[in-house]
């Protein structure tokens, strides 16, 4: 992809400025983990059982730890290394919780973590086609993130998405005890997992609201979590939907007091336990207020 600056109608192509060291790439991500991936930094260069983890992070939405590794070498096997790190974490849960509590001065317990949402993210300027294909399984807890640096302090960060036809890795783990154990313990949720929980009514409602949210802007995508679905534009979550039997719970990602809602159809759930990202929730039983609700969601778009 070529990047250009537009100076009074004159385009100038920006030159790519490759990262000299993996550490340089690591510094960029760790300084902006919340912005890029929505994560909390727990520890940089975390060592456990003679293995060094580049970045240990925590995802407050999935309640899970995330290991991040930075690579400039295209020859490594991301699957082998990814499974090694997943196994390392699941076999040493207590050590990860201790590190979290000591680093962030908190009091997390083992039961506070959803270990099934554990995952490993590899960050690199580029990945080979073999690496991308090797991780293209719908139920593998390994992510690939491409990041390129250009002059003029410009970055492109691109999470590589699995294809819609991605298959399960489970048939390939037969006879491989470690891989079978990991795929049984780690659950990667899909949009269908949520849709299947609904009725004909809520499935149809979901499709209508999904289409309407997609029409608000380009490059909006569905990100399935354990209990709800996020609608993200880049690193920003616009809204979340929880599919129930009789209704949808639609949460708008605005802080309490920051949403303009003249019809007063949303409720402030900032002090109430709820599924979804944001402080305003609407219970949707039909599409009567669809356009108005979209005007509320649009307030999140920057």
C-alpha positions in Angstrom: 0.0 0.0 0.0 1.4 3.4 -1.0 0.8 6.4 1.3 0.7 10.0 0.1 0.5 13.5 1.6 -1.8 15.9 -0.2 -0.3 19.4 -0.2 -2.6 21.7 -2.1 -3.5 19.0 -4.6 0.1 17.8 -5.0 0.6 14.3 -3.9 3.9 13.2 -2.3 4.5 9.5 -1.6 5.7 8.7 1.9 8.7 6.5 2.2 8.6 3.5 4.4 11.0 3.7 7.3 11.6 0.1 8.4 12.1 -0.6 12.1 15.8 -1.2 12.8 15.2 -3.4 15.8 12.4 -5.5 17.3 12.7 -3.4 20.4 11.7 -0.3 18.4 8.5 -2.0 17.3 7.9 -3.1 20.9 8.2 0.4 22.2 5.6 1.7 19.8 3.1 -0.9 20.8 3.7 -0.8 24.5 3.4 3.0 24.7 0.0 2.8 23.0 -1.5 -0.6 23.9 -4.8 0.8 25.0 -5.2 2.8 21.8 -4.1 0.0 19.4 -5.5 -3.1 21.0 -7.6 -2.0 24.0 -5.2 -3.7 26.4 -3.5 -2.9 29.7 0.3 -3.2 29.8 1.2 -5.6 32.7 4.9 -6.2 32.1 7.6 -5.7 29.5 10.1 -8.4 29.2 8.4 -10.9 31.5 10.5 -14.0 32.2 8.9 -17.3 33.3 10.4 -20.8 33.3 13.4 -19.6 31.4 11.3 -18.1 28.6 11.1 -14.4 27.9 7.8 -12.9 26.9 8.2 -9.6 25.1 5.0 -8.0 26.4 2.4 -9.4 28.9 -0.9 -7.6 28.6 -4.4 -7.8 30.0 -7.7 -7.4 28.2 -10.3 -5.9 30.5 -13.1 -6.8 28.1 -12.4 -10.5 27.8 -10.9 -10.7 31.3 -7.9 -12.6 29.9 -4.1 -12.3 29.6 -2.5 -11.6 26.2 1.1 -12.4 25.2 2.6 -10.2 22.5 5.7 -11.1 20.6 7.5 -8.9 18.1 9.1 -10.3 15.0 11.3 -9.0 12.1 12.3 -12.5 11.1 9.9 -14.1 8.6 11.2 -17.6 9.0 9.7 -18.4 12.4 6.7 -20.7 12.9 4.1 -18.6 14.6 1.9 -21.6 15.3 4.6 -23.6 17.1 5.7 -20.6 19.1 2.1 -19.5 19.7 1.1 -22.9 21.2 4.2 -22.9 23.3 3.3 -19.6 24.9 -0.4 -20.6 25.3 0.7 -23.8 27.1 3.2 -21.9 29.2 0.4 -19.5 30.5 -2.2 -22.2 31.1 0.3 -24.3 33.1 1.5 -21.4 35.2 -1.7 -19.4 35.9 -0.7 -18.3 39.4 2.6 -16.7 38.2 0.7 -14.5 35.7 -1.8 -13.4 38.4 1.1 -12.6 40.8 2.8 -10.5 38.1 -0.4 -8.7 37.4 -1.0 -7.8 41.0 2.5 -6.8 41.7 2.9 -4.7 38.6 -0.5 -3.0 38.7 -1.0 -2.9 42.5 -4.3 -4.8 42.3 -5.9 -7.8 43.9 -6.9 -10.2 41.1 -7.9 -13.7 42.0 -7.6 -16.8 39.8 -11.4 -16.9 39.4 -11.4 -13.3 38.0 -9.7 -14.6 34.8 -11.4 -16.2 31.8 -8.6 -18.5 30.9 -10.5 -19.7 27.8 -9.9 -16.3 26.2 -6.1 -16.4 26.5 -4.4 -15.6 23.3 -1.0 -14.8 21.7 -0.5 -11.9 19.3 2.5 -11.7 16.9 3.4 -8.2 15.7 5.6 -7.8 12.6 6.2 -5.5 9.6 5.0 -8.4 7.4 4.1 -12.0 7.5 4.6 -14.7 4.8 1.6 -16.3 3.1 2.5 -19.5 4.9 2.4 -17.9 8.3 -1.0 -16.3 7.5 -2.4 -19.6 6.2 -1.0 -21.5 9.2 -3.1 -19.3 11.6 -6.2 -19.2 9.5 -8.3 -21.4 11.8 -11.5 -20.1 13.4 -10.7 -21.6 16.8 -7.0 -20.9 17.3 -6.0 -18.3 19.9 -3.2 -16.7 17.8 -3.4 -13.3 16.1 -1.2 -11.6 13.6 -0.7 -7.8 13.5 1.2 -6.1 10.7 2.7 -2.7 11.4 4.6 -0.5 8.9 6.4 2.8 9.7 6.6 5.7 7.3 8.3 9.1 7.3 6.4 12.0 8.7 5.7 9.9 11.9 3.0 7.8 10.2 2.1 4.2 11.0 -0.2 1.7 9.4 -1.4 -1.0 11.8 -3.4 -3.9 10.3 -4.7 -6.9 12.3 -4.9 -9.8 9.8 -8.4 -11.2 9.9 -9.2 -14.9 9.5 -11.1 -15.7 6.3 -14.9 -16.2 6.5 -14.3 -19.8 5.4 -11.7 -20.6 8.0 -12.0 -24.1 9.3 -11.5 -25.7 12.7 -8.0 -26.8 13.8 -9.3 -29.6 15.9 -9.2 -32.3 13.2 -5.4 -31.6 12.9 -4.7 -32.1 16.6 -5.7 -35.7 16.7 -2.9 -37.8 18.3 -1.2 -34.6 19.6 -2.0 -34.4 23.3 -0.7 -30.9 23.9 -2.6 -29.3 21.0 -5.8 -31.2 21.9 -5.6 -29.9 25.5 -5.1 -26.3 24.3 -7.9 -26.4 21.8 -10.3 -27.8 24.4 -9.4 -25.2 27.0 -9.2 -22.1 24.7 -12.4 -21.0 23.1 -12.4 -18.5 20.2 -15.9 -17.1 19.7 -17.6 -16.5 16.4 -20.5 -14.4 15.3 -22.5 -17.6 14.7 -22.0 -18.6 18.3 -24.1 -15.6 19.3 -26.6 -15.7 16.5 -27.4 -19.3 17.4 -28.5 -18.2 20.9 -31.3 -16.0 19.4 -34.8 -16.7 18.1 -36.1 -16.0 14.6 -37.2 -12.5 16.0 -33.8 -11.5 17.5 -31.8 -13.0 14.6 -33.7 -10.9 12.2 -33.4 -7.8 14.4 -29.7 -8.4 14.7 -29.2 -8.5 11.0 -31.1 -5.3 10.5 -29.1 -3.4 13.2 -25.8 -5.0 12.0 -26.5 -3.7 8.4 -27.4 -0.3 9.8 -24.2 0.0 11.8 -22.1 -1.1 8.8 -23.8 1.7 6.8 -22.6 4.4 9.2 -19.0 4.4 8.0 -16.4 2.3 6.1 -14.3 -0.4 7.6 -16.6 -1.3 10.5 -16.2 -4.9 11.6 -17.8 -7.4 14.0 -15.6 -8.6 16.9 -17.2 -11.5 18.8 -16.4 -11.8 22.5 -17.7 -14.3 25.0 -21.0 -12.7 25.9 -21.5 -10.0 23.2 -20.4 -8.7 19.8 -18.5 -5.4 19.4 -18.8 -3.3 16.3 -15.3 -1.7 15.9 -14.0 0.9 13.5 -10.2 0.6 13.8 -9.4 0.6 17.5 -12.7 2.3 18.5 -15.7 0.3 19.6 -18.8 2.0 18.4 -21.4 -0.2 19.9 -22.0 -3.7 21.4 -24.9 -6.1 20.9 -26.0 -8.9 23.2 -28.4 -11.2 21.4 -31.2 -12.6 23.7 -34.3 -14.6 23.1 -36.8 -11.7 23.1 -34.6 -8.6 22.5 -31.2 -7.2 21.8 -29.2 -5.3 24.3 -27.4 -2.6 22.4 -24.7 -0.7 24.3 -23.3 2.6 22.9 -19.7 3.3 23.7 -20.1 6.7 25.3 -19.2 7.7 28.9 -22.0 8.7 31.2 -23.1 12.2 30.6 -21.5 12.3 27.1 -24.4 11.0 24.9 -27.0 13.4 23.4 -30.3 11.4 23.5 -33.3 13.9 23.2 -35.8 11.0 23.1 -34.3 9.5 26.3 -34.5 5.9 25.1 -31.2 4.8 26.5 -30.4 4.2 30.1 -27.2 4.9 32.0 -25.7 1.6 33.0 -22.4 3.0 34.2 -23.1 1.8 37.8 -24.8 -1.5 36.7 -23.2 -4.7 35.7 -23.8 -5.2 32.0 -22.5 -6.8 28.8 -21.0 -4.5 26.2 -18.6 -1.6 26.0 -20.0 1.8 27.0 -22.3 3.4 29.6 -25.5 3.7 27.6 -27.8 0.7 26.8 -30.9 0.3 24.8 -33.2 -2.7 24.9 -34.3 -3.3 21.3 -37.5 -5.4 20.7 -38.3 -4.1 17.2 -36.8 -1.8 14.6 -39.2 1.2 15.2 -36.3 3.4 16.4 -33.6 2.0 14.2 -32.7 5.3 12.5 -32.7 7.3 15.7 -30.6 4.7 17.5 -28.1 4.9 14.6 -27.9 8.6 15.1 -26.8 7.9 18.7 -24.2 5.3 17.7 -22.9 7.8 15.1 -21.9 10.1 17.9 -19.1 7.7 18.8 -17.5 7.9 15.3 -14.5 10.3 15.3 
